[in-house]
Amino acid sequence: MLRILKAAIGGVLLSAQATVPVFAAETWPIRPIRMVVPFTAGGSTDLTARVMAENLRPVLGQTIVIDNRPGAAGTIAGDTVAKATPNGYTFLVASATLLANRSLYKNLPYDFISDLAPVTQTHSSTNVLVVNPKVPVSTLPEFIAYVKSGKYRVNYGTAGHGSSQHLAGALFNHMVGGNMVQVPYKGGAPAVTDLVAGAIESVFAPLIEALPFIKAGTIKPLAVCGVKRSPLLPAVPTMSDLLPGYQSTSWGGILAPSKTPADIVNKMHEAMVKMLNQPFVRTHFAESDKEVVGSSPAEFKQFIAAEAERLQTQVRISGAKVD
């Protein structure tokens, strides 16, 4: 009887060992990792994600696959990752847009804070107000007067409801008392493309998306949306120079499904920090007007909590709404 009992216990132990996930941190990663991007290819978030993926590959020893899931201002991508198997092989390339959605949408299929595990904030950045050359203005004061006149229809393109472009434009519109109309796209790149073509009048664009066209003279920069001038556009004033209190900043970060093992989250954080500190990556970020952060999971969690309050307030005072 004792032998039978020992055999039974041994069988249970063997069964338990067999169910230990193959994605335990001791062996992770053993296959390609998917990074889900909320916007279309060619936009600021996508371009940054691809640079990170390429330089993260040698650090982790695995291929990093970019999976673009545009639509619903990042909700599709966020929901995809929130519901993914928490095994360390699916991560979200997030931006402030996805967190702002908590204040814009009433019935989201997931919660950014409770359904995702922070890994690291990768960077912070700002946008720049750019207009099509056919708009008869050359300075921010002239554009404000143009918008306030009520004589013209002034559209501003965005990467979707709740995107940094949307909130930046809605806040500006609110503060100057204008009647600008949002035109949402599935990413920032299509918005800038239509701006160059003259289909819309303005975009509060991430600098990485607008800079090539600014240099080519096909769009005009009027103001930087942060509180300090960009070293890439030193002659362009900040929005707060004429609108005290105006601030619209953006950021990026990496998150995982909420139940991803902490040791895997920590290993991914360590790999991300190592990648972010590589000279080529830091140079790319600087040239894109992005400031490298590389915070810990705990620091990123605290940052997200504070940002949720800031974005909720900004959504409220800007009057930004989901159509």
Protein Blocks (a to p, Z undefined) as FASTA:
>chain_A
ZZmmmmmmmmmmmmmmmmpcfkbfklpccbdcddddfbdehiaklmmmmmmmmmmmmmno
pacdddddeeehhmmmmmmmmmpccehpaccdddfklmmmmmmpmbdcbdfklmpccfbd
fbdcdddddddfklccfbfklmmmmmmnopaccddddebehiaklmmmmmmmmmnopabd
cdddfbfklmmmmmmnopambdcddfklmmmmmmnopaccfbdfbfbdcfklmmbccfkl
mmghiacdddddddddfklcfklmmmmmmmmmmmmmpmklmmmmmmnopacekiafklmm
mmmmmmmmmmmmmmmmnopacZZ
